[in-house]
Amino acid sequence: MTVSAAGLLILGRGNFVVNNEGNLVLGTSDGPLLNPAINFPQGVDATNITILGDGRVTADVDGTVQELGTIELVTFPNPHGLSLEGGNLYTETLASGSPITGNPGDQGFGTIVQRYLEASNVDSVRELVGMIRTQRSFEMNSQSIRAVDENMKVVSNLRR
């Protein structure tokens, strides 16, 4: 998922928070604003905030469900050309190409699921076991090569 936020792009996962001014921002209360901005009305009690699968943000404002905005996603012709700013934030470059906006769930775009953060697709225990196996195989191969090398030295000395 890539979300546009105040000239920055958020790749992968997003944890949204409402800041002191009522704006939906990324991560913490001082995080980047979404673009287009999604603002919660000041001075009213907004409850049951929901982000729907199609990107629409709704809230129960004083007993009525109101749509507050839509989260748009962007993709790039060459995502590897984006410039890393840090903290899952990227900026557009000439190499990345121009952003293509779309709605969550459209073909070529990700989806949004409320109350979930994208998890890593790596099983750390399995990777660690694999690394230990590889290291042991390397050590055994090194010992075999060393033994063959010593045998070749003995054979070479016998020829003299």
Accessible surface in RSA format (square Angstrom, percent):
REM  Atomic radii and reference values for relative SASA: ProtOr
REM  Chains: A
REM  Algorithm: Lee & Richards
REM  Probe-radius: 1.40
REM  Slices: 20
REM RES _ NUM      All-atoms   Total-Side   Main-Chain    Non-polar    All polar
REM                ABS   REL    ABS   REL    ABS   REL    ABS   REL    ABS   REL
RES MET A   1    58.05  30.1  20.80  13.8  37.25  88.7  22.18  18.9  35.86  47.5
RES THR A   2    17.02  12.1  14.74  14.9   2.28   5.4   0.01   0.0  17.01  25.7
RES VAL A   3     3.16   2.1   3.16   2.9   0.00   0.0   3.16   2.7   0.00   0.0
RES SER A   4    20.02  16.9  19.46  26.0   0.57   1.3   7.43  15.8  12.59  17.6
RES ALA A   5     0.00   0.0   0.00   0.0   0.00   0.0   0.00   0.0   0.00   0.0
RES ALA A   6    63.96  58.8  32.74  50.5  31.22  71.0  46.76  65.9  17.20  45.6
RES GLY A   7    61.24  75.5   0.00   N/A  61.24  75.5  43.26 118.7  17.98  40.3
RES LEU A   8    44.00  24.5  43.79  31.3   0.21   0.5  43.79  30.8   0.21   0.6
RES LEU A   9    11.36   6.3  11.36   8.1   0.00   0.0  11.36   8.0   0.00   0.0
RES ILE A  10     1.38   0.8   1.11   0.8   0.27   0.7   1.11   0.8   0.27   0.7
RES LEU A  11    42.85  23.9  41.61  29.8   1.24   3.1  41.67  29.3   1.19   3.2
RES GLY A  12    30.46  37.6   0.00   N/A  30.46  37.6  24.45  67.1   6.02  13.5
RES ARG A  13   124.47  52.3 118.02  60.2   6.45  15.3  20.12  27.5 104.35  63.2
RES GLY A  14    15.34  18.9   0.00   N/A  15.34  18.9   1.75   4.8  13.60  30.4
RES ASN A  15    82.31  56.8  78.00  75.4   4.31  10.4  14.06  33.8  68.25  66.0
RES PHE A  16    40.02  20.0  14.93   9.2  25.09  65.3  14.93   9.1  25.09  71.8
RES VAL A  17    50.40  33.2  44.91  40.7   5.49  13.2  50.40  43.8   0.00   0.0
RES VAL A  18    56.52  37.2  35.86  32.5  20.66  49.8  35.86  31.2  20.66  56.0
RES ASN A  19    23.42  16.1  15.33  14.8   8.09  19.5   4.42  10.6  19.00  18.4
RES ASN A  20   145.41 100.3 114.48 110.6  30.93  74.5  35.56  85.6 109.85 106.2
RES GLU A  21   116.00  66.6 110.44  83.5   5.57  13.3  43.39  83.9  72.62  59.3
RES GLY A  22     7.62   9.4   0.00   N/A   7.62   9.4   7.42  20.4   0.21   0.5
RES ASN A  23    19.62  13.5  19.62  19.0   0.00   0.0   0.00   0.0  19.62  19.0
RES LEU A  24     6.77   3.8   6.25   4.5   0.52   1.3   6.25   4.4   0.52   1.4
RES VAL A  25     0.57   0.4   0.57   0.5   0.00   0.0   0.57   0.5   0.00   0.0
RES LEU A  26    19.55  10.9  17.08  12.2   2.47   6.2  17.08  12.0   2.47   6.6
RES GLY A  27    28.64  35.3   0.00   N/A  28.64  35.3  20.44  56.1   8.20  18.4
RES THR A  28    83.73  59.6  78.97  80.1   4.76  11.3  75.29 101.1   8.44  12.8
RES SER A  29    63.94  54.0  52.92  70.6  11.01  25.4  19.99  42.6  43.95  61.6
RES ASP A  30   129.01  90.4  94.90  94.5  34.11  80.7  46.06 108.4  82.96  82.7
RES GLY A  31    16.45  20.3   0.00   N/A  16.45  20.3   7.60  20.9   8.85  19.8
RES PRO A  32    30.85  22.5  19.90  18.1  10.96  39.8  30.24  25.0   0.61   3.8
RES LEU A  33    69.66  38.8  68.08  48.7   1.58   4.0  68.08  47.8   1.58   4.3
RES LEU A  34     6.66   3.7   2.62   1.9   4.05  10.2   2.62   1.8   4.05  10.9
RES ASN A  35    79.81  55.0  73.04  70.6   6.77  16.3   6.74  16.2  73.07  70.6
RES PRO A  36    69.78  50.9  65.45  59.7   4.33  15.7  68.65  56.7   1.13   7.0
RES ALA A  37    65.37  60.1  38.16  58.9  27.21  61.9  38.51  54.2  26.85  71.1
RES ILE A  38     1.81   1.0   1.29   1.0   0.52   1.3   1.48   1.1   0.33   0.9
RES ASN A  39    69.61  48.0  57.68  55.7  11.93  28.7  27.74  66.8  41.87  40.5
RES PHE A  40    10.84   5.4   9.62   6.0   1.22   3.2   9.62   5.8   1.22   3.5
RES PRO A  41    49.49  36.1  32.73  29.8  16.76  60.9  42.52  35.1   6.98  43.4
RES GLN A  42   119.60  66.9  93.35  68.2  26.25  62.5  58.78 125.1  60.82  46.1
RES GLY A  43    86.34 106.5   0.00   N/A  86.34 106.5  45.13 123.8  41.21  92.3
RES VAL A  44    56.84  37.4  33.52  30.3  23.32  56.2  39.44  34.3  17.40  47.2
RES ASP A  45   100.07  70.1  90.57  90.1   9.50  22.5  34.75  81.8  65.33  65.1
RES ALA A  46    28.40  26.1   8.45  13.0  19.95  45.4   8.45  11.9  19.95  52.9
RES THR A  47    61.16  43.5  56.22  57.0   4.94  11.8  50.22  67.5  10.94  16.5
RES ASN A  48   111.71  77.0  90.12  87.1  21.59  52.0  29.68  71.4  82.03  79.3
RES ILE A  49    62.74  35.7  51.45  38.3  11.29  27.2  51.45  37.1  11.29  30.6
RES THR A  50    47.08  33.5  47.08  47.7   0.00   0.0  27.20  36.5  19.88  30.1
RES ILE A  51    23.47  13.4  18.37  13.7   5.11  12.3  18.37  13.2   5.11  13.9
RES LEU A  52    58.17  32.4  55.58  39.8   2.59   6.5  58.17  40.9   0.00   0.0
RES GLY A  53    46.49  57.3   0.00   N/A  46.49  57.3  29.20  80.1  17.29  38.7
RES ASP A  54    62.81  44.0  55.11  54.8   7.70  18.2  35.99  84.7  26.82  26.7
RES GLY A  55     0.00   0.0   0.00   N/A   0.00   0.0   0.00   0.0   0.00   0.0
RES ARG A  56    91.53  38.4  91.53  46.7   0.00   0.0  22.98  31.4  68.55  41.5
RES VAL A  57     0.07   0.0   0.07   0.1   0.00   0.0   0.07   0.1   0.00   0.0
RES THR A  58    16.94  12.1  16.94  17.2   0.00   0.0   9.57  12.9   7.37  11.1
RES ALA A  59     0.64   0.6   0.00   0.0   0.64   1.5   0.64   0.9   0.00   0.0
RES ASP A  60    33.62  23.6  32.05  31.9   1.57   3.7   3.22   7.6  30.40  30.3
RES VAL A  61     7.39   4.9   6.19   5.6   1.21   2.9   6.19   5.4   1.21   3.3
RES ASP A  62   101.69  71.2  65.36  65.1  36.33  85.9  41.73  98.2  59.96  59.8
RES GLY A  63    71.41  88.1   0.00   N/A  71.41  88.1  32.60  89.5  38.81  86.9
RES THR A  64    84.16  59.9  82.40  83.5   1.76   4.2  67.00  90.0  17.16  25.9
RES VAL A  65   111.36  73.3  85.37  77.3  25.98  62.6  85.37  74.2  25.98  70.5
RES GLN A  66    76.22  42.6  72.11  52.7   4.11   9.8  23.72  50.5  52.50  39.8
RES GLU A  67    98.26  56.4  65.46  49.5  32.80  78.1  25.53  49.4  72.73  59.4
RES LEU A  68    31.27  17.4   8.31   5.9  22.95  57.7  13.07   9.2  18.20  49.0
RES GLY A  69    22.05  27.2   0.00   N/A  22.05  27.2  21.42  58.8   0.63   1.4
RES THR A  70    44.77  31.8  38.57  39.1   6.20  14.8  25.09  33.7  19.68  29.8
RES ILE A  71     3.19   1.8   0.49   0.4   2.69   6.5   3.19   2.3   0.00   0.0
RES GLU A  72    64.32  36.9  61.23  46.3   3.09   7.3   5.36  10.4  58.96  48.1
RES LEU A  73     1.29   0.7   1.29   0.9   0.00   0.0   1.29   0.9   0.00   0.0
RES VAL A  74     6.64   4.4   3.70   3.3   2.95   7.1   3.70   3.2   2.95   8.0
RES THR A  75    45.32  32.2  42.72  43.3   2.61   6.2  21.17  28.4  24.16  36.5
RES PHE A  76    12.25   6.1   2.44   1.5   9.81  25.5   2.69   1.6   9.57  27.4
RES PRO A  77    94.41  68.8  54.14  49.4  40.28 146.4  65.90  54.4  28.52 177.2
RES ASN A  78    59.14  40.8  57.71  55.8   1.44   3.5  20.22  48.7  38.92  37.6
RES PRO A  79    70.57  51.4  62.85  57.3   7.72  28.0  63.22  52.2   7.35  45.7
RES HIS A  80   172.64  94.4 140.60  97.7  32.04  82.0  97.42 100.4  75.22  87.5
RES GLY A  81    14.06  17.3   0.00   N/A  14.06  17.3   8.93  24.5   5.13  11.5
RES LEU A  82    17.80   9.9   1.06   0.8  16.74  42.1   1.06   0.7  16.74  45.0
RES SER A  83    41.94  35.4  34.86  46.5   7.08  16.3  18.07  38.5  23.87  33.4
RES LEU A  84   115.40  64.3  88.45  63.3  26.95  67.7  88.45  62.1  26.95  72.5
RES GLU A  85    95.27  54.7  59.63  45.1  35.64  84.8  13.33  25.8  81.94  66.9
RES GLY A  86    32.89  40.6   0.00   N/A  32.89  40.6  29.30  80.4   3.59   8.0
RES GLY A  87    73.16  90.2   0.00   N/A  73.16  90.2  45.11 123.8  28.05  62.8
RES ASN A  88    58.90  40.6  51.69  50.0   7.21  17.4   9.44  22.7  49.45  47.8
RES LEU A  89    31.06  17.3  31.06  22.2   0.00   0.0  31.06  21.8   0.00   0.0
RES TYR A  90    50.18  23.4  50.18  28.6   0.00   0.0  15.82  11.9  34.36  42.4
RES THR A  91    33.39  23.7  33.39  33.8   0.00   0.0  26.94  36.2   6.45   9.8
RES GLU A  92    89.05  51.1  67.04  50.7  22.01  52.4  19.41  37.5  69.64  56.9
RES THR A  93    44.61  31.7  33.16  33.6  11.45  27.3  42.89  57.6   1.72   2.6
RES LEU A  94   186.33 103.8 159.69 114.2  26.65  67.0 162.78 114.3  23.56  63.4
RES ALA A  95    66.92  61.5  43.48  67.1  23.43  53.3  55.40  78.0  11.52  30.5
RES SER A  96     0.00   0.0   0.00   0.0   0.00   0.0   0.00   0.0   0.00   0.0
RES GLY A  97    23.57  29.1   0.00   N/A  23.57  29.1  23.57  64.7   0.00   0.0
RES SER A  98    77.04  65.1  71.70  95.7   5.34  12.3  33.82  72.0  43.22  60.5
RES PRO A  99    55.89  40.7  38.21  34.8  17.68  64.3  38.21  31.5  17.68 109.9
RES ILE A 100    90.22  51.3  86.78  64.7   3.44   8.3  90.22  65.0   0.00   0.0
RES THR A 101    84.58  60.2  63.66  64.5  20.92  49.9  31.30  42.0  53.28  80.5
RES GLY A 102    14.46  17.8   0.00   N/A  14.46  17.8  14.37  39.4   0.09   0.2
RES ASN A 103    71.20  49.1  71.20  68.8   0.00   0.0   7.85  18.9  63.35  61.2
RES PRO A 104     7.80   5.7   0.00   0.0   7.80  28.4   0.00   0.0   7.80  48.5
RES GLY A 105    50.50  62.3   0.00   N/A  50.50  62.3  20.15  55.3  30.36  68.0
RES ASP A 106    64.65  45.3  57.21  56.9   7.44  17.6  18.05  42.5  46.60  46.5
RES GLN A 107   181.02 101.2 149.75 109.4  31.27  74.5  61.87 131.7 119.15  90.4
RES GLY A 108    65.99  81.4   0.00   N/A  65.99  81.4  41.23 113.2  24.75  55.4
RES PHE A 109    38.82  19.4  17.49  10.8  21.33  55.5  23.03  14.0  15.79  45.2
RES GLY A 110    30.03  37.0   0.00   N/A  30.03  37.0  22.96  63.0   7.07  15.8
RES THR A 111    90.01  64.0  74.35  75.4  15.66  37.3  50.50  67.8  39.52  59.7
RES ILE A 112    14.09   8.0   8.03   6.0   6.06  14.6   9.94   7.2   4.15  11.3
RES VAL A 113    90.19  59.3  73.60  66.6  16.59  40.0  76.63  66.6  13.56  36.8
RES GLN A 114    50.28  28.1  35.24  25.8  15.04  35.8  28.45  60.6  21.82  16.6
RES ARG A 115   207.62  87.2 159.63  81.4  48.00 114.3  72.88  99.6 134.74  81.7
RES TYR A 116   162.41  75.8 141.75  80.7  20.66  53.8  97.19  73.0  65.22  80.4
RES LEU A 117   102.61  57.1  79.66  57.0  22.95  57.7  80.79  56.7  21.82  58.7
RES GLU A 118   104.92  60.2  87.98  66.6  16.94  40.3  46.15  89.3  58.77  48.0
RES ALA A 119    84.54  77.7  58.74  90.6  25.80  58.7  66.10  93.1  18.43  48.8
RES SER A 120    85.58  72.3  52.19  69.6  33.39  76.9  52.70 112.2  32.88  46.1
RES ASN A 121   150.06 103.5 109.98 106.3  40.08  96.5  47.03 113.2 103.03  99.6
RES VAL A 122    89.87  59.1  67.83  61.4  22.04  53.1  71.41  62.0  18.47  50.1
RES ASP A 123    69.61  48.8  58.51  58.2  11.10  26.2  27.23  64.1  42.38  42.3
RES SER A 124    82.51  69.7  74.46  99.4   8.05  18.6  47.73 101.6  34.78  48.7
RES VAL A 125   105.94  69.7 104.61  94.7   1.33   3.2 105.93  92.0   0.01   0.0
RES ARG A 126   167.92  70.5 160.91  82.0   7.01  16.7  58.41  79.8 109.51  66.4
RES GLU A 127   102.41  58.8  95.85  72.5   6.57  15.6  26.93  52.1  75.48  61.6
RES LEU A 128    96.02  53.5  92.33  66.1   3.69   9.3  95.44  67.0   0.58   1.6
RES VAL A 129    64.57  42.5  64.13  58.1   0.43   1.0  64.44  56.0   0.12   0.3
RES GLY A 130    29.72  36.6   0.00   N/A  29.72  36.6  28.31  77.7   1.41   3.2
RES MET A 131   117.70  61.0 110.17  72.9   7.53  17.9  74.72  63.5  42.97  56.9
RES ILE A 132    65.90  37.5  65.86  49.1   0.04   0.1  65.90  47.5   0.00   0.0
RES ARG A 133   164.65  69.1 161.20  82.2   3.46   8.2  56.05  76.6 108.60  65.8
RES THR A 134    92.49  65.8  88.31  89.5   4.19  10.0  66.96  89.9  25.53  38.6
RES GLN A 135   100.83  56.4  95.39  69.7   5.43  12.9  28.07  59.8  72.75  55.2
RES ARG A 136   156.19  65.6 155.74  79.4   0.45   1.1  46.52  63.6 109.67  66.5
RES SER A 137    56.33  47.6  54.41  72.6   1.92   4.4  25.21  53.7  31.12  43.6
RES PHE A 138   141.05  70.6 137.77  85.3   3.29   8.6 140.42  85.1   0.63   1.8
RES GLU A 139    84.15  48.3  81.59  61.7   2.56   6.1  30.93  59.8  53.22  43.5
RES MET A 140   127.27  65.9 125.06  82.8   2.22   5.3  91.52  77.8  35.75  47.4
RES ASN A 141    90.11  62.1  89.39  86.4   0.72   1.7  17.00  40.9  73.11  70.7
RES SER A 142    29.81  25.2  23.23  31.0   6.58  15.2  17.39  37.0  12.42  17.4
RES GLN A 143   110.17  61.6 105.41  77.0   4.76  11.3  26.26  55.9  83.91  63.6
RES SER A 144    64.16  54.2  56.74  75.7   7.42  17.1  34.40  73.3  29.76  41.7
RES ILE A 145   123.58  70.3 120.71  89.9   2.87   6.9 123.15  88.7   0.43   1.2
RES ARG A 146   139.24  58.5 136.07  69.4   3.17   7.6  57.67  78.8  81.57  49.4
RES ALA A 147    51.62  47.5  46.32  71.5   5.30  12.1  50.92  71.7   0.70   1.9
RES VAL A 148    90.34  59.4  90.10  81.6   0.24   0.6  90.34  78.5   0.00   0.0
RES ASP A 149    73.22  51.3  69.77  69.4   3.45   8.2  14.72  34.6  58.50  58.3
RES GLU A 150    99.94  57.4  98.61  74.6   1.32   3.2  32.37  62.6  67.57  55.2
RES ASN A 151    93.82  64.7  92.87  89.7   0.95   2.3  20.08  48.3  73.74  71.3
RES MET A 152   116.88  60.5 114.39  75.7   2.49   5.9  90.63  77.1  26.25  34.8
RES LYS A 153   125.97  61.5 122.22  75.0   3.75   8.9  74.92  67.4  51.05  54.4
RES VAL A 154    86.84  57.1  85.46  77.4   1.37   3.3  86.64  75.3   0.20   0.5
RES VAL A 155    77.35  50.9  77.26  69.9   0.09   0.2  77.26  67.1   0.09   0.3
RES SER A 156    49.97  42.2  45.58  60.8   4.39  10.1  24.77  52.8  25.20  35.3
RES ASN A 157    97.77  67.4  82.57  79.8  15.19  36.6  24.82  59.7  72.94  70.5
RES LEU A 158   143.55  79.9 114.79  82.1  28.77  72.3 117.82  82.7  25.73  69.3
RES ARG A 159   207.23  87.0 168.83  86.1  38.40  91.4  51.87  70.9 155.36  94.2
RES ARG A 160   224.33  94.2 159.79  81.5  64.54 153.7  74.58 101.9 149.76  90.8
END  Absolute sums over single chains surface
CHAIN  1 A    10983.3       8736.0       2247.3       5994.5       4988.9
END  Absolute sums over all chains
TOTAL         10983.3       8736.0       2247.3       5994.5       4988.9
